[in-house]
Amino acid sequence: VSILYYSAGDPEGRLLAKLRELLPAETILAWPERGDPAAITQAIVWLPPDDFFDGLDNLTHVLSIAAGVDNLLLHPGLSPSLPIVRLQDAGMGEKMAEYVLYGTLHAHRQMPDLLLAQRERRWAREVRTRSAAKFNVGILGAGAIGRVVAERLHANGYAVSCWSRSPKEVPGVTCYAGEAALNDFLNPLQVIVCMLPLTDATRGILNKRLFSALPVGAYVINPGRGAHLVENDLLDALDQGQLSGALLDVFATEPLPAEHAFWNHERIMITPHLAAPSPVRQSAEQIATSLRCIARNETPPGLVDRDQGY
Ligand code: NDP
């Protein structure tokens, strides 16, 4: 039997090499090499090509080299009943926490206004900053990564809250759960961070209605997925002053097209989907652990609920 590997994000084969080192007894083939497709029992993937799953009739699991599986669930060749295992944190939480902390500081210290003043050569001494303890940062999603982000912001003195589907407890963080609590969660926030998976229930959640539930001048950080954001609603809310700025890492179309309005918007900062790349060693270790669980007929950690879509 063998395992088939494909990653659109590992051009130098570093993750593949690490997996082979951790699993010396396994045959890990690098697509397009497939040997006998019927002998392939697991696949390890990030953005596999459309024909990747053709002829892989004996797969028991697909292991995602990412936390989000929205792309994989849309893959035209993926069997609807095949179990998917995803990465859980694997060091991404720490990276993401740095990214969100950066965006929070940018908003908290009023950098969108100060950068505009600088362009105008204006000495903007009137700009005021409230204390971190009174600066409310809310995280949509309190999962493997969202939780680490919340803890880091709290450790930096911010007033942090999070919102999830099921109730959570995170020390020092105010936790809200469910649709009915969404408005109460949103009302006090100076910064809203999207750390949700992309599912039918969360697509377009960063929209006009959500923005209008925030205080005037709130700031948006989206390292979730591009399709969480209704782009025109963001542009309208910025133009109307409802929002003061946005830090965006992910986009409906990636790479962001050259003619897109976001590139030159004076209140939008963009980064090219690099908030939290999967770290090689921790990802390989987690995938190896999952493969060992599967070999023992145990449920691997990070099994995706395909009905919920995450
Ligand atoms: P998890 O699945 O661990 O956590 C998801 C969280 O969202 C959970 O708290 C879950 O609630 C909550 N949630 C899901 N659906 C809803 C809903 N309908 N209403 C309210 N809450 C909901 O995901 P991760 O933390 O591992 O990752 C989150 C996302 O971050 C990924 O899916 C990916 O899109 C993005 N990401 C982006 C990266 C980047 O570099 N830009 C890197 C890594 C991830 P509950 O706990 O109750 O289930």
py3Dmol code that shows the C-alpha trace and the ligand (Angstrom):
import py3Dmol

protein = """\
ATOM      1  CA  VAL A   1       0.000   0.000   0.000  1.00  0.00           C
ATOM      2  CA  SER A   2       1.064   3.608  -0.465  1.00  0.00           C
ATOM      3  CA  ILE A   3       0.214   7.207   0.357  1.00  0.00           C
ATOM      4  CA  LEU A   4      -0.141   9.901  -2.309  1.00  0.00           C
ATOM      5  CA  TYR A   5       1.114  13.455  -1.671  1.00  0.00           C
ATOM      6  CA  TYR A   6       0.311  16.691  -3.452  1.00  0.00           C
ATOM      7  CA  SER A   7       0.808  20.242  -2.222  1.00  0.00           C
ATOM      8  CA  ALA A   8       0.419  23.429  -4.225  1.00  0.00           C
ATOM      9  CA  GLY A   9       2.332  25.177  -1.445  1.00  0.00           C
ATOM     10  CA  ASP A  10       5.488  23.058  -1.087  1.00  0.00           C
ATOM     11  CA  PRO A  11       7.559  23.721  -4.231  1.00  0.00           C
ATOM     12  CA  GLU A  12      10.804  22.599  -2.582  1.00  0.00           C
ATOM     13  CA  GLY A  13       9.258  19.414  -1.179  1.00  0.00           C
ATOM     14  CA  ARG A  14      10.182  20.288   2.426  1.00  0.00           C
ATOM     15  CA  LEU A  15       6.999  18.925   3.962  1.00  0.00           C
ATOM     16  CA  LEU A  16       7.224  15.810   1.803  1.00  0.00           C
ATOM     17  CA  ALA A  17      10.824  15.215   2.933  1.00  0.00           C
ATOM     18  CA  LYS A  18       9.820  15.663   6.585  1.00  0.00           C
ATOM     19  CA  LEU A  19       6.935  13.199   6.214  1.00  0.00           C
ATOM     20  CA  ARG A  20       9.231  10.609   4.640  1.00  0.00           C
ATOM     21  CA  GLU A  21      11.686  11.119   7.499  1.00  0.00           C
ATOM     22  CA  LEU A  22       8.946  10.665  10.146  1.00  0.00           C
ATOM     23  CA  LEU A  23       7.345   7.682   8.396  1.00  0.00           C
ATOM     24  CA  PRO A  24      10.277   5.642   7.053  1.00  0.00           C
ATOM     25  CA  ALA A  25       8.209   2.467   6.735  1.00  0.00           C
ATOM     26  CA  GLU A  26       5.592   4.108   4.479  1.00  0.00           C
ATOM     27  CA  THR A  27       5.747   4.547   0.721  1.00  0.00           C
ATOM     28  CA  ILE A  28       4.822   8.184   0.110  1.00  0.00           C
ATOM     29  CA  LEU A  29       4.473   8.937  -3.589  1.00  0.00           C
ATOM     30  CA  ALA A  30       4.630  12.486  -4.921  1.00  0.00           C
ATOM     31  CA  TRP A  31       1.924  13.177  -7.502  1.00  0.00           C
ATOM     32  CA  PRO A  32       1.961  12.777 -10.546  1.00  0.00           C
ATOM     33  CA  GLU A  33       3.819   9.554  -9.674  1.00  0.00           C
ATOM     34  CA  ARG A  34       1.074   7.177  -8.483  1.00  0.00           C
ATOM     35  CA  GLY A  35       2.297   3.613  -9.003  1.00  0.00           C
ATOM     36  CA  ASP A  36      -0.774   1.386  -8.762  1.00  0.00           C
ATOM     37  CA  PRO A  37      -3.638   3.787  -7.893  1.00  0.00           C
ATOM     38  CA  ALA A  38      -5.589   0.917  -6.297  1.00  0.00           C
ATOM     39  CA  ALA A  39      -2.791   0.504  -3.739  1.00  0.00           C
ATOM     40  CA  ILE A  40      -3.102   4.101  -2.498  1.00  0.00           C
ATOM     41  CA  THR A  41      -4.960   4.166   0.823  1.00  0.00           C
ATOM     42  CA  GLN A  42      -4.431   7.760   2.026  1.00  0.00           C
ATOM     43  CA  ALA A  43      -3.850  11.106   0.351  1.00  0.00           C
ATOM     44  CA  ILE A  44      -2.107  14.135   1.838  1.00  0.00           C
ATOM     45  CA  VAL A  45      -3.129  17.285  -0.024  1.00  0.00           C
ATOM     46  CA  TRP A  46      -3.299  21.034  -0.366  1.00  0.00           C
ATOM     47  CA  LEU A  47      -5.205  22.303  -3.447  1.00  0.00           C
ATOM     48  CA  PRO A  48      -4.917  19.084  -5.499  1.00  0.00           C
ATOM     49  CA  PRO A  49      -5.633  19.233  -9.259  1.00  0.00           C
ATOM     50  CA  ASP A  50      -9.095  18.267 -10.543  1.00  0.00           C
ATOM     51  CA  ASP A  51      -8.029  14.782 -11.712  1.00  0.00           C
ATOM     52  CA  PHE A  52      -6.094  14.009  -8.499  1.00  0.00           C
ATOM     53  CA  PHE A  53      -8.640  11.528  -7.094  1.00  0.00           C
ATOM     54  CA  ASP A  54      -9.246   9.695 -10.401  1.00  0.00           C
ATOM     55  CA  GLY A  55      -8.795   5.955  -9.910  1.00  0.00           C
ATOM     56  CA  LEU A  56      -8.025   6.261  -6.167  1.00  0.00           C
ATOM     57  CA  ASP A  57     -10.775   3.789  -5.353  1.00  0.00           C
ATOM     58  CA  ASN A  58      -9.292   2.437  -2.123  1.00  0.00           C
ATOM     59  CA  LEU A  59      -8.704   5.662  -0.220  1.00  0.00           C
ATOM     60  CA  THR A  60      -9.732   5.496   3.431  1.00  0.00           C
ATOM     61  CA  HIS A  61      -8.875   9.132   4.373  1.00  0.00           C
ATOM     62  CA  VAL A  62      -7.739  12.425   2.904  1.00  0.00           C
ATOM     63  CA  LEU A  63      -5.380  14.452   5.087  1.00  0.00           C
ATOM     64  CA  SER A  64      -5.493  18.199   4.525  1.00  0.00           C
ATOM     65  CA  ILE A  65      -2.257  20.180   4.838  1.00  0.00           C
ATOM     66  CA  ALA A  66      -4.354  23.106   6.082  1.00  0.00           C
ATOM     67  CA  ALA A  67      -6.799  24.035   8.815  1.00  0.00           C
ATOM     68  CA  GLY A  68      -9.543  25.118   6.416  1.00  0.00           C
ATOM     69  CA  VAL A  69     -11.059  22.435   4.183  1.00  0.00           C
ATOM     70  CA  ASP A  70     -13.490  24.616   2.206  1.00  0.00           C
ATOM     71  CA  ASN A  71     -11.459  24.211  -1.012  1.00  0.00           C
ATOM     72  CA  LEU A  72     -11.155  20.467  -0.561  1.00  0.00           C
ATOM     73  CA  LEU A  73     -14.898  20.051   0.044  1.00  0.00           C
ATOM     74  CA  LEU A  74     -15.541  21.754  -3.312  1.00  0.00           C
ATOM     75  CA  HIS A  75     -13.123  19.445  -5.166  1.00  0.00           C
ATOM     76  CA  PRO A  76     -15.025  17.854  -8.072  1.00  0.00           C
ATOM     77  CA  GLY A  77     -13.328  14.466  -7.639  1.00  0.00           C
ATOM     78  CA  LEU A  78     -13.725  14.033  -3.883  1.00  0.00           C
ATOM     79  CA  SER A  79     -16.137  11.297  -2.798  1.00  0.00           C
ATOM     80  CA  PRO A  80     -18.864  12.741  -0.522  1.00  0.00           C
ATOM     81  CA  SER A  81     -18.371   9.999   2.057  1.00  0.00           C
ATOM     82  CA  LEU A  82     -14.567  10.046   2.309  1.00  0.00           C
ATOM     83  CA  PRO A  83     -13.330  11.081   5.791  1.00  0.00           C
ATOM     84  CA  ILE A  84     -11.208  14.247   5.812  1.00  0.00           C
ATOM     85  CA  VAL A  85      -8.631  15.002   8.489  1.00  0.00           C
ATOM     86  CA  ARG A  86      -7.424  18.599   8.878  1.00  0.00           C
ATOM     87  CA  LEU A  87      -4.594  20.302  10.711  1.00  0.00           C
ATOM     88  CA  GLN A  88      -5.467  21.616  14.169  1.00  0.00           C
ATOM     89  CA  ASP A  89      -3.347  24.593  15.157  1.00  0.00           C
ATOM     90  CA  ALA A  90      -0.011  22.885  14.297  1.00  0.00           C
ATOM     91  CA  GLY A  91       1.761  26.166  15.072  1.00  0.00           C
ATOM     92  CA  MET A  92      -0.590  28.253  12.936  1.00  0.00           C
ATOM     93  CA  GLY A  93      -2.269  29.721  16.010  1.00  0.00           C
ATOM     94  CA  GLU A  94       0.916  31.461  17.099  1.00  0.00           C
ATOM     95  CA  LYS A  95       1.535  32.919  13.644  1.00  0.00           C
ATOM     96  CA  MET A  96      -2.076  34.002  13.386  1.00  0.00           C
ATOM     97  CA  ALA A  97      -1.920  35.590  16.828  1.00  0.00           C
ATOM     98  CA  GLU A  98       1.022  37.752  15.683  1.00  0.00           C
ATOM     99  CA  TYR A  99      -0.883  38.807  12.592  1.00  0.00           C
ATOM    100  CA  VAL A 100      -4.036  39.728  14.490  1.00  0.00           C
ATOM    101  CA  LEU A 101      -2.050  41.472  17.223  1.00  0.00           C
ATOM    102  CA  TYR A 102      -0.373  43.568  14.533  1.00  0.00           C
ATOM    103  CA  GLY A 103      -3.745  44.535  13.043  1.00  0.00           C
ATOM    104  CA  THR A 104      -5.178  45.246  16.478  1.00  0.00           C
ATOM    105  CA  LEU A 105      -2.281  47.548  17.381  1.00  0.00           C
ATOM    106  CA  HIS A 106      -2.656  49.289  14.031  1.00  0.00           C
ATOM    107  CA  ALA A 107      -6.314  49.981  14.765  1.00  0.00           C
ATOM    108  CA  HIS A 108      -5.844  50.697  18.476  1.00  0.00           C
ATOM    109  CA  ARG A 109      -3.072  53.259  17.898  1.00  0.00           C
ATOM    110  CA  GLN A 110      -5.242  54.894  15.177  1.00  0.00           C
ATOM    111  CA  MET A 111      -2.681  54.236  12.454  1.00  0.00           C
ATOM    112  CA  PRO A 112      -5.246  54.472   9.613  1.00  0.00           C
ATOM    113  CA  ASP A 113      -5.902  58.117  10.587  1.00  0.00           C
ATOM    114  CA  LEU A 114      -2.263  58.874  11.366  1.00  0.00           C
ATOM    115  CA  LEU A 115      -1.034  57.508   8.037  1.00  0.00           C
ATOM    116  CA  LEU A 116      -3.583  59.662   6.215  1.00  0.00           C
ATOM    117  CA  ALA A 117      -2.454  62.690   8.230  1.00  0.00           C
ATOM    118  CA  GLN A 118       1.147  61.924   7.309  1.00  0.00           C
ATOM    119  CA  ARG A 119       0.279  61.920   3.629  1.00  0.00           C
ATOM    120  CA  GLU A 120      -1.207  65.381   4.107  1.00  0.00           C
ATOM    121  CA  ARG A 121       1.871  66.529   6.129  1.00  0.00           C
ATOM    122  CA  ARG A 122      -0.563  67.182   8.972  1.00  0.00           C
ATOM    123  CA  TRP A 123       0.668  67.091  12.608  1.00  0.00           C
ATOM    124  CA  ALA A 124      -2.413  65.220  13.905  1.00  0.00           C
ATOM    125  CA  ARG A 125      -1.972  65.721  17.667  1.00  0.00           C
ATOM    126  CA  GLU A 126      -5.742  65.539  18.130  1.00  0.00           C
ATOM    127  CA  VAL A 127      -5.716  61.763  17.610  1.00  0.00           C
ATOM    128  CA  ARG A 128      -6.508  60.028  20.910  1.00  0.00           C
ATOM    129  CA  THR A 129      -5.878  56.415  21.950  1.00  0.00           C
ATOM    130  CA  ARG A 130      -7.911  54.673  24.634  1.00  0.00           C
ATOM    131  CA  SER A 131      -6.283  52.170  26.988  1.00  0.00           C
ATOM    132  CA  ALA A 132      -5.980  48.592  25.724  1.00  0.00           C
ATOM    133  CA  ALA A 133      -8.204  47.406  28.592  1.00  0.00           C
ATOM    134  CA  LYS A 134     -11.035  49.509  27.128  1.00  0.00           C
ATOM    135  CA  PHE A 135     -10.352  48.520  23.540  1.00  0.00           C
ATOM    136  CA  ASN A 136     -12.733  45.700  22.610  1.00  0.00           C
ATOM    137  CA  VAL A 137     -11.526  43.071  20.185  1.00  0.00           C
ATOM    138  CA  GLY A 138     -13.939  40.329  19.125  1.00  0.00           C
ATOM    139  CA  ILE A 139     -13.081  37.099  17.361  1.00  0.00           C
ATOM    140  CA  LEU A 140     -15.614  35.284  15.230  1.00  0.00           C
ATOM    141  CA  GLY A 141     -14.662  31.654  15.857  1.00  0.00           C
ATOM    142  CA  ALA A 142     -13.008  30.173  18.931  1.00  0.00           C
ATOM    143  CA  GLY A 143     -11.547  27.023  17.445  1.00  0.00           C
ATOM    144  CA  ALA A 144      -8.017  25.668  17.309  1.00  0.00           C
ATOM    145  CA  ILE A 145      -6.609  28.943  15.959  1.00  0.00           C
ATOM    146  CA  GLY A 146      -9.167  31.495  17.185  1.00  0.00           C
ATOM    147  CA  ARG A 147      -8.581  30.463  20.760  1.00  0.00           C
ATOM    148  CA  VAL A 148      -4.814  31.030  20.545  1.00  0.00           C
ATOM    149  CA  VAL A 149      -5.476  34.435  18.991  1.00  0.00           C
ATOM    150  CA  ALA A 150      -7.883  35.339  21.813  1.00  0.00           C
ATOM    151  CA  GLU A 151      -5.383  34.284  24.478  1.00  0.00           C
ATOM    152  CA  ARG A 152      -2.588  36.341  22.909  1.00  0.00           C
ATOM    153  CA  LEU A 153      -4.736  39.477  22.655  1.00  0.00           C
ATOM    154  CA  HIS A 154      -5.836  39.042  26.259  1.00  0.00           C
ATOM    155  CA  ALA A 155      -2.196  38.638  27.338  1.00  0.00           C
ATOM    156  CA  ASN A 156      -1.517  41.973  25.636  1.00  0.00           C
ATOM    157  CA  GLY A 157      -4.100  43.710  27.760  1.00  0.00           C
ATOM    158  CA  TYR A 158      -7.005  43.958  25.304  1.00  0.00           C
ATOM    159  CA  ALA A 159     -10.651  43.400  26.231  1.00  0.00           C
ATOM    160  CA  VAL A 160     -11.264  40.246  24.234  1.00  0.00           C
ATOM    161  CA  SER A 161     -14.423  38.368  23.362  1.00  0.00           C
ATOM    162  CA  CYS A 162     -15.159  35.507  21.016  1.00  0.00           C
ATOM    163  CA  TRP A 163     -18.189  34.028  19.308  1.00  0.00           C
ATOM    164  CA  SER A 164     -18.677  30.389  18.329  1.00  0.00           C
ATOM    165  CA  ARG A 165     -21.425  27.903  17.596  1.00  0.00           C
ATOM    166  CA  SER A 166     -21.122  25.984  20.849  1.00  0.00           C
ATOM    167  CA  PRO A 167     -20.362  27.578  24.251  1.00  0.00           C
ATOM    168  CA  LYS A 168     -16.679  27.960  25.164  1.00  0.00           C
ATOM    169  CA  GLU A 169     -14.573  28.883  28.151  1.00  0.00           C
ATOM    170  CA  VAL A 170     -11.372  30.806  27.541  1.00  0.00           C
ATOM    171  CA  PRO A 171      -9.727  32.347  30.644  1.00  0.00           C
ATOM    172  CA  GLY A 172     -10.007  36.137  30.596  1.00  0.00           C
ATOM    173  CA  VAL A 173     -12.092  36.146  27.427  1.00  0.00           C
ATOM    174  CA  THR A 174     -15.848  36.811  27.244  1.00  0.00           C
ATOM    175  CA  CYS A 175     -17.398  33.998  25.224  1.00  0.00           C
ATOM    176  CA  TYR A 176     -20.643  34.225  23.252  1.00  0.00           C
ATOM    177  CA  ALA A 177     -22.303  31.365  21.371  1.00  0.00           C
ATOM    178  CA  GLY A 178     -24.965  31.040  18.713  1.00  0.00           C
ATOM    179  CA  GLU A 179     -26.895  33.314  16.364  1.00  0.00           C
ATOM    180  CA  ALA A 180     -28.990  34.802  19.161  1.00  0.00           C
ATOM    181  CA  ALA A 181     -25.877  36.173  20.905  1.00  0.00           C
ATOM    182  CA  LEU A 182     -24.262  37.659  17.786  1.00  0.00           C
ATOM    183  CA  ASN A 183     -25.530  41.232  18.215  1.00  0.00           C
ATOM    184  CA  ASP A 184     -24.554  41.405  21.885  1.00  0.00           C
ATOM    185  CA  PHE A 185     -21.099  40.200  20.871  1.00  0.00           C
ATOM    186  CA  LEU A 186     -20.769  42.755  18.056  1.00  0.00           C
ATOM    187  CA  ASN A 187     -22.170  45.886  19.729  1.00  0.00           C
ATOM    188  CA  PRO A 188     -19.087  46.957  21.780  1.00  0.00           C
ATOM    189  CA  LEU A 189     -16.310  45.920  19.347  1.00  0.00           C
ATOM    190  CA  GLN A 190     -13.631  48.305  18.109  1.00  0.00           C
ATOM    191  CA  VAL A 191     -12.028  45.442  16.158  1.00  0.00           C
ATOM    192  CA  ILE A 192     -13.713  42.412  14.615  1.00  0.00           C
ATOM    193  CA  VAL A 193     -11.563  39.450  13.547  1.00  0.00           C
ATOM    194  CA  CYS A 194     -12.869  36.626  11.358  1.00  0.00           C
ATOM    195  CA  MET A 195     -11.398  33.271  12.414  1.00  0.00           C
ATOM    196  CA  LEU A 196     -14.287  31.161  11.137  1.00  0.00           C
ATOM    197  CA  PRO A 197     -14.131  28.279   8.700  1.00  0.00           C
ATOM    198  CA  LEU A 198     -15.852  28.962   5.379  1.00  0.00           C
ATOM    199  CA  THR A 199     -19.146  27.051   5.340  1.00  0.00           C
ATOM    200  CA  ASP A 200     -22.657  27.636   3.999  1.00  0.00           C
ATOM    201  CA  ALA A 201     -23.482  29.205   7.380  1.00  0.00           C
ATOM    202  CA  THR A 202     -20.535  31.635   7.416  1.00  0.00           C
ATOM    203  CA  ARG A 203     -20.205  32.649   3.752  1.00  0.00           C
ATOM    204  CA  GLY A 204     -20.720  36.421   3.466  1.00  0.00           C
ATOM    205  CA  ILE A 205     -20.940  36.912   7.237  1.00  0.00           C
ATOM    206  CA  LEU A 206     -18.790  40.074   7.030  1.00  0.00           C
ATOM    207  CA  ASN A 207     -21.563  42.099   5.434  1.00  0.00           C
ATOM    208  CA  LYS A 208     -23.485  45.369   5.728  1.00  0.00           C
ATOM    209  CA  ARG A 209     -25.715  44.053   8.501  1.00  0.00           C
ATOM    210  CA  LEU A 210     -22.777  42.933  10.634  1.00  0.00           C
ATOM    211  CA  PHE A 211     -20.846  46.171  10.024  1.00  0.00           C
ATOM    212  CA  SER A 212     -23.839  48.267  11.091  1.00  0.00           C
ATOM    213  CA  ALA A 213     -24.039  46.347  14.398  1.00  0.00           C
ATOM    214  CA  LEU A 214     -20.497  47.555  15.239  1.00  0.00           C
ATOM    215  CA  PRO A 215     -19.749  50.967  16.757  1.00  0.00           C
ATOM    216  CA  VAL A 216     -18.905  53.709  14.229  1.00  0.00           C
ATOM    217  CA  GLY A 217     -15.212  53.550  13.323  1.00  0.00           C
ATOM    218  CA  ALA A 218     -14.683  49.837  13.984  1.00  0.00           C
ATOM    219  CA  TYR A 219     -11.843  48.013  12.231  1.00  0.00           C
ATOM    220  CA  VAL A 220     -12.034  44.668  10.376  1.00  0.00           C
ATOM    221  CA  ILE A 221      -9.341  41.977  10.283  1.00  0.00           C
ATOM    222  CA  ASN A 222     -10.037  39.058   7.949  1.00  0.00           C
ATOM    223  CA  PRO A 223      -7.554  36.222   7.837  1.00  0.00           C
ATOM    224  CA  GLY A 224     -10.423  33.672   7.546  1.00  0.00           C
ATOM    225  CA  ARG A 225     -11.438  33.204   3.929  1.00  0.00           C
ATOM    226  CA  GLY A 226     -12.140  35.725   1.177  1.00  0.00           C
ATOM    227  CA  ALA A 227     -15.737  34.560   0.751  1.00  0.00           C
ATOM    228  CA  HIS A 228     -16.535  35.516   4.348  1.00  0.00           C
ATOM    229  CA  LEU A 229     -16.458  39.130   3.192  1.00  0.00           C
ATOM    230  CA  VAL A 230     -18.979  40.900   0.976  1.00  0.00           C
ATOM    231  CA  GLU A 231     -16.412  43.138  -0.692  1.00  0.00           C
ATOM    232  CA  ASN A 232     -18.765  45.919  -1.815  1.00  0.00           C
ATOM    233  CA  ASP A 233     -20.303  46.121   1.652  1.00  0.00           C
ATOM    234  CA  LEU A 234     -16.818  46.714   3.062  1.00  0.00           C
ATOM    235  CA  LEU A 235     -16.079  49.457   0.531  1.00  0.00           C
ATOM    236  CA  ASP A 236     -19.441  51.134   1.280  1.00  0.00           C
ATOM    237  CA  ALA A 237     -18.920  50.934   5.060  1.00  0.00           C
ATOM    238  CA  LEU A 238     -15.422  52.470   4.716  1.00  0.00           C
ATOM    239  CA  ASP A 239     -16.668  55.241   2.427  1.00  0.00           C
ATOM    240  CA  GLN A 240     -19.514  56.032   4.836  1.00  0.00           C
ATOM    241  CA  GLY A 241     -17.165  56.094   7.844  1.00  0.00           C
ATOM    242  CA  GLN A 242     -18.978  53.220   9.555  1.00  0.00           C
ATOM    243  CA  LEU A 243     -15.632  51.388   9.491  1.00  0.00           C
ATOM    244  CA  SER A 244     -12.208  53.027   9.915  1.00  0.00           C
ATOM    245  CA  GLY A 245     -10.136  50.427   8.092  1.00  0.00           C
ATOM    246  CA  ALA A 246      -9.462  46.810   7.281  1.00  0.00           C
ATOM    247  CA  LEU A 247      -6.562  44.375   7.253  1.00  0.00           C
ATOM    248  CA  LEU A 248      -7.270  41.582   4.769  1.00  0.00           C
ATOM    249  CA  ASP A 249      -5.231  38.437   4.135  1.00  0.00           C
ATOM    250  CA  VAL A 250      -7.669  36.430   2.038  1.00  0.00           C
ATOM    251  CA  PHE A 251      -9.776  37.304  -0.993  1.00  0.00           C
ATOM    252  CA  ALA A 252     -12.600  35.966  -3.129  1.00  0.00           C
ATOM    253  CA  THR A 253     -10.084  35.708  -5.986  1.00  0.00           C
ATOM    254  CA  GLU A 254      -6.443  34.962  -5.150  1.00  0.00           C
ATOM    255  CA  PRO A 255      -4.049  36.367  -6.175  1.00  0.00           C
ATOM    256  CA  LEU A 256      -6.016  39.609  -5.831  1.00  0.00           C
ATOM    257  CA  PRO A 257      -6.550  40.878  -9.426  1.00  0.00           C
ATOM    258  CA  ALA A 258      -4.380  43.874 -10.367  1.00  0.00           C
ATOM    259  CA  GLU A 259      -7.413  46.078 -11.100  1.00  0.00           C
ATOM    260  CA  HIS A 260      -9.123  45.377  -7.744  1.00  0.00           C
ATOM    261  CA  ALA A 261     -10.297  48.398  -5.726  1.00  0.00           C
ATOM    262  CA  PHE A 262      -8.645  47.070  -2.537  1.00  0.00           C
ATOM    263  CA  TRP A 263      -5.080  47.615  -3.796  1.00  0.00           C
ATOM    264  CA  ASN A 264      -5.236  51.406  -3.694  1.00  0.00           C
ATOM    265  CA  HIS A 265      -7.802  51.992  -0.978  1.00  0.00           C
ATOM    266  CA  GLU A 266      -6.263  54.301   1.601  1.00  0.00           C
ATOM    267  CA  ARG A 267      -7.952  52.496   4.526  1.00  0.00           C
ATOM    268  CA  ILE A 268      -7.271  48.912   3.442  1.00  0.00           C
ATOM    269  CA  MET A 269      -4.073  46.972   4.071  1.00  0.00           C
ATOM    270  CA  ILE A 270      -3.683  43.705   2.234  1.00  0.00           C
ATOM    271  CA  THR A 271      -1.367  40.745   2.681  1.00  0.00           C
ATOM    272  CA  PRO A 272      -1.100  37.834   0.215  1.00  0.00           C
ATOM    273  CA  HIS A 273      -2.673  34.955   2.215  1.00  0.00           C
ATOM    274  CA  LEU A 274       0.305  34.508   4.492  1.00  0.00           C
ATOM    275  CA  ALA A 275      -1.125  35.275   7.928  1.00  0.00           C
ATOM    276  CA  ALA A 276      -0.399  31.743   9.142  1.00  0.00           C
ATOM    277  CA  PRO A 277       1.218  29.297   6.709  1.00  0.00           C
ATOM    278  CA  SER A 278       1.304  25.684   7.938  1.00  0.00           C
ATOM    279  CA  PRO A 279       4.689  25.189   9.680  1.00  0.00           C
ATOM    280  CA  VAL A 280       6.560  22.241   8.120  1.00  0.00           C
ATOM    281  CA  ARG A 281       7.703  20.314  11.193  1.00  0.00           C
ATOM    282  CA  GLN A 282       4.510  20.623  13.231  1.00  0.00           C
ATOM    283  CA  SER A 283       2.309  19.892  10.222  1.00  0.00           C
ATOM    284  CA  ALA A 284       4.343  16.800   9.347  1.00  0.00           C
ATOM    285  CA  GLU A 285       4.229  15.574  12.950  1.00  0.00           C
ATOM    286  CA  GLN A 286       0.470  16.023  13.132  1.00  0.00           C
ATOM    287  CA  ILE A 287      -0.098  14.280   9.795  1.00  0.00           C
ATOM    288  CA  ALA A 288       2.191  11.414  10.872  1.00  0.00           C
ATOM    289  CA  THR A 289       0.239  11.065  14.137  1.00  0.00           C
ATOM    290  CA  SER A 290      -3.020  10.933  12.185  1.00  0.00           C
ATOM    291  CA  LEU A 291      -1.669   8.283   9.807  1.00  0.00           C
ATOM    292  CA  ARG A 292      -0.562   6.156  12.770  1.00  0.00           C
ATOM    293  CA  CYS A 293      -4.070   6.488  14.299  1.00  0.00           C
ATOM    294  CA  ILE A 294      -5.636   5.444  11.011  1.00  0.00           C
ATOM    295  CA  ALA A 295      -3.301   2.428  10.806  1.00  0.00           C
ATOM    296  CA  ARG A 296      -4.506   1.385  14.288  1.00  0.00           C
ATOM    297  CA  ASN A 297      -8.146   1.884  13.241  1.00  0.00           C
ATOM    298  CA  GLU A 298      -8.490   4.790  15.679  1.00  0.00           C
ATOM    299  CA  THR A 299     -10.245   8.055  14.926  1.00  0.00           C
ATOM    300  CA  PRO A 300      -7.564  10.620  14.055  1.00  0.00           C
ATOM    301  CA  PRO A 301      -7.715  14.050  15.741  1.00  0.00           C
ATOM    302  CA  GLY A 302      -9.032  16.786  13.431  1.00  0.00           C
ATOM    303  CA  LEU A 303     -11.638  14.647  11.680  1.00  0.00           C
ATOM    304  CA  VAL A 304     -13.891  17.020   9.719  1.00  0.00           C
ATOM    305  CA  ASP A 305     -17.651  16.952  10.244  1.00  0.00           C
ATOM    306  CA  ARG A 306     -18.678  16.906   6.600  1.00  0.00           C
ATOM    307  CA  ASP A 307     -22.275  17.882   7.419  1.00  0.00           C
ATOM    308  CA  GLN A 308     -21.127  21.029   9.249  1.00  0.00           C
ATOM    309  CA  GLY A 309     -18.421  21.693   6.639  1.00  0.00           C
ATOM    310  CA  TYR A 310     -15.536  22.095   9.102  1.00  0.00           C
TER     311      TYR A 310
END
"""
ligand_1 = """\
48
NDP
P -11.807 25.380 13.878
O -12.694 24.489 13.096
O -10.916 24.796 14.912
O -12.685 26.487 14.603
C -13.738 27.109 13.956
C -14.490 27.970 14.952
O -15.559 28.633 14.257
C -15.144 27.137 16.063
O -15.070 27.834 17.282
C -16.588 27.026 15.587
O -17.534 26.888 16.618
C -16.786 28.365 14.922
N -17.887 28.306 13.962
C -17.994 27.554 12.847
N -19.170 27.759 12.243
C -19.829 28.674 13.001
C -21.097 29.288 12.905
N -21.933 29.001 11.917
N -21.449 30.163 13.866
C -20.616 30.441 14.904
N -19.396 29.890 15.049
C -19.005 29.012 14.099
O -10.955 26.236 12.810
P -9.476 26.821 12.970
O -9.436 27.668 14.174
O -8.494 25.727 12.830
O -9.375 27.700 11.637
C -10.321 28.691 11.324
C -10.134 29.171 9.909
O -9.014 30.026 9.789
C -9.860 28.080 8.880
O -11.018 27.400 8.502
C -9.286 28.890 7.740
O -10.335 29.349 6.908
C -8.637 30.083 8.423
N -7.176 30.028 8.321
C -6.516 30.996 7.610
C -5.141 30.988 7.510
C -4.412 32.081 6.825
O -3.195 32.006 6.686
N -5.076 33.128 6.375
C -4.341 29.923 8.133
C -5.125 28.971 8.889
C -6.488 29.020 8.960
P -17.563 25.543 17.526
O -16.300 25.606 18.342
O -18.767 25.709 18.353
O -17.587 24.399 16.586
"""
view = py3Dmol.view(width=600, height=400)
view.addModel(protein, "pdb")
view.setStyle({"model": 0}, {"cartoon": {"style": "trace"}})
view.addModel(ligand_1, "xyz")
view.setStyle({"model": 1}, {"stick": {}})
view.zoomTo()
view.show()
